[in-house]
């Protein structure tokens, strides 16, 4: 969709609809934390899988799947937001300071 949006004429009907999706605040938020999502999602998945198997071993496969999907989705977004705020943002600021100092 994103590539299609880039290739569309700015005044086209379909671009107006696609742009709304990418300009939505939730999409912007997910985009900002996307690298942290990439790094953390498997760890969160494994942690919740372990907890489900240890504390709720008698769940049916269907319920196990939906609980694991929901907890992993929200857990990953939370962990990614924390990583973004505590590691990425300070790292970006530090990188900007170093680049500014050496660039001058």
N, C-alpha and C positions, 0 to 999 in steps of 0.2 A: 504494500500500500504506500509506503513511504517513497519508494522509487517512482511509482505511478504519480504520486503527488508532485514530485520534482519535475516530471516530464510534462505535466499538464499545463496548458495555457493559464495564466493567472486569472482570467475572467471566465473560465469554463465552469459549467454547472457542477461537474463531479469534483472539481478542486475545492469548491466552496464547502461541500459536504465532507470531504476527506480532511481538509484543514481544520474543521471543527473538532475532529477526533484528536488530532495531534496538538491542538492548542488548548485542550481541556486541562485544567489544573492537575487532575489525577495523572494524566498521561505525562505531563511535565515533571511531576514528582517522581514517577516511576523511571523516567528518563534520567533524572539526576542521580538516583540511587542504583541505576542499572548495573554498574560495575560491582558494587557491593552485593547485589542480588546474585550476579554471576559467581562471585567468590564464596558466598555463604549458603546457597540453597541446598547443596548436597549435605553439608554438615547439619543443617536444621532438619532436613528430611531424615537423616540417620538417627538423630537424637529423638525425634518424635516417634519414629518407628520402634526404637528400643523401648521408649516409655510405654507405648501402646502394647507391645508384646509382653512386657514385664508386668504391667498393672492391669491390663484388660485383655488377657489372652483368649477369652472366649467370644470375642466379637466375631460376627460373620464377616466374610471377606468383603461384602458390599459395604457394610457399615465401617469396617476398618479402612477401606479405601477412602470413603467420604470424610471420615474424621481425619485421616492422615493428610488428605488434600487440603482441607480447611486449615488445620493447624499449621501445616507446612507453609501454606500461602501467607497467612497472617504473621506467622513467626518469622519467615524470611523477610517480609517487608519491614517488620520491627527491627530485627537484627541488622538489616541493611541500612536502615535509617540511622541507627546508633553508630555503625561503622562509618557511615558517611559523615556524620556530625563530629565524631571524635577523632577520626583518622584522615579521611579524605580532605575535608575543608581545611584543617590546619596544615596538611601537606601542600595543598594548593597555595595557601597563603605564603608558606615558607618558600615554595618554588618560585612564586612571583617575586618575593623579596630578593632571592638569590639571583634570579634572572635580571631584575632591575639593577642590582648592584654591579653585575658583570657586564651588562649591556651599556652602562653609562660610561 
